């Protein structure tokens, strides 16, 4: 899976992703693993332009950039030391990735 890469601007369609999981931690880990999967399989790095979280659901619209060079790889998102804090205006997350 990809972590650090070079990308090129290219007109790619906006990708929509809807997920449903029990628990905020499961939802976050699944979302990040989906992004890693797109990067590895499609060679596209996606970033959210719109995100809605209504536990147990997450909806995201994302733009992507074609990956041309991988500098460092990730294997997966983990639950190890995962912490999510909800604040009035958003979330703070501490998460670990397998490299």
ABEGO torsion letter per residue (X at the ends): XBABBBBBBBBBBBBBBBBBBBEAAAAAAAAAAAAAAAAAAAGBBBBBABBBBBOABBBBBBBBBBBABBABBBABBBABGBBBBBBAAEBBBBBBBBX
